[in-house]
Amino acid sequence: MALSSSLLNRNGWDVECARLPIAASAADIRRRTGKQSIRIHPRCDAAPSSSPAASESFDTKSFRRDLRNNELYNRQGFGYKQEMLEIMQQEYTSDIIKTLKENNNEYTWGDVTVKLAESYGFCWGVERAVQIAYEARKQFPSEKIWITNEIIHNPTVNERLTEMKVDLIPVEEKGKNFNVVEKGDVVILPAFGAALDEMRTLAEKQVQIVDTTCPWVSKVWNTVETHKKSTCTSVIHGKYAHEETVATSSFAGTYIIVKNIKEATYVCDYILGGNLDGSSGTKEEFLEVGNKFKYAISAGFDPDVDLVKVGIANQTTMLKGETEEIGKLFEKTVMTKYGIQNINNHFMSFNTICDATQERQDAMYDLVKQEPDLILVVGGWNSSNTSHLQEIAELKGIPSYWIDSEKRIGPGNKIAYKLSHGEYVEKDNWLPAGPITLGITSGASTPDKVVEDVLNRVFNMKQEEALVLA
Ligand code: SF4
C-alpha cells in the first residue's frame, strides 16, 4: 500500500528532512521511564554466533532481566499509543469488513455472499508491535532506525515501515550484517522476537533497542528457561527456520524441534526403542547428516541422554490441536517407558498456545462447517499462522486459496496461491460462475484493508461476468 506524502506530512513523519514534532534524548527517556543506566552482561566472544553451545554457558535469564532494566531498552512504547492507533486505523481498516461485522459476519454483494470467519486478522500482539514501531519513528525522528527482521509477516505493513525509513538489517552471505548499526541508532525487534546473539550484539553496541516481541512469545521463552533450570530437554513444536523458533531455541538449553506429529512420533518411537510404530532407527541414523533433525537440535544433542526428561514448548502459531497431540504423545511415551508414578521426573508441560492463534483456528473450523463454495485465506506467504488456517480448509476438502494480496488474482479468471505446505499453484477458472458463497479469513498479521482489496477484486470479476452474460 503506497502511503501518500501528504499523510506523511500530516503525521509529522517527514523523515527525509527530519523536521519532526518530538525528539527524545537519552535524558528524556530516563525522565520518562525512571530507568538507570546499568551494565549489560558482556559477551565473552567477539563474533556473533548462533551456536547453542555458546548460549548454554551464558546466563540468558539474567541477560534478559538486565536488558529490561537498561535505559536504552524499551518495550512499552513512548506514550503515543492512542495517536498511533488512530493512524493505523486510517491506514489498515476496511468499510467492507465493517459492513460484514455489522451484519453478523455475512453479507451479500450482487452474486457474492461473503461469510467472514468470527475471528480473523490482526491479533493484539501484532497490533501492539506495529503501534510501538510507529511510536519509535515519532520518538526518534532523525535517528537511523533498523529492524532485525520483518516486523510481522505481511508485505503491506512491511512496505509501510520501509516508507517510514525503518530499514531491515542487511542479510549477506554469512548472515545479518550488524556492522551497519552504529552507536546512537535505534533497532526494533519484531513481534516474534530476536535470537539471543542478536540481542547481545545490540546491547554491546549500546544502541536504543525497541522491543516489540509479543508477550506470548516471551512466555514461551520463560518456559524453555524453566526447562533449562530443571535440566529438561525442550521439545519445541515449530519450524526450525522460523524466526520465532530460532529465537526460542536460542534461549533454550538442550532442545529438539519437531515440525509435526510425524516427527514427534519418530522421536517417541526412538525413546521406546522402536516399539511405538517402528519408524525410528539407530542413534547414528537419528543424528546423521541429512537427517530431518540436522538443523533442529542443540549442539551435542544425544538422543540416548537428552530424551530422558522432556518438556513441551511451541512456536505460538502452530496448529493448536497438533501441539496438544504432540504433548500428549510425549507424556504417554515417558509414562510407558518410566511408569506413571515417575511422570513428574520425566515430563513438563505448560500451556503456551497463544489465544489469538487458537481463536482464529477455532473460527476457521466453524467457517468450514458452514461449507462455503470456496474459501480465500489472506495472509503473508511466510506467515505460519496463516498456513494453518489454509490447512484447516484443505483438511475439510473445500477449495481454498491462500493469497497474500489481491494481486494474486487475475488476469481473467486466474489465481496464483499457495497450499498450506508452501507449494505454489496457478489455477484457471477458480471462481465459479453464478451466485457463490465465499468464505474468507485472514492471518494474524493481515490488515483488514488487504482483505477488502481481495474482496473488491472478486466483486469486480463478478460484475464483469454479469456484463458479459447481459
Ligand atoms: S499470533 Fe499470538 S503470539 Fe503471535 S503476535 Fe499474535 S498474539 Fe502474539
Residues whose N, C-alpha, C, O or C-beta is under 5 A from the ligand:
A	BS01	SF4	C123 W124 G125 V126 A191 C214 W216 V217 T316 C354 A356 T357 A444
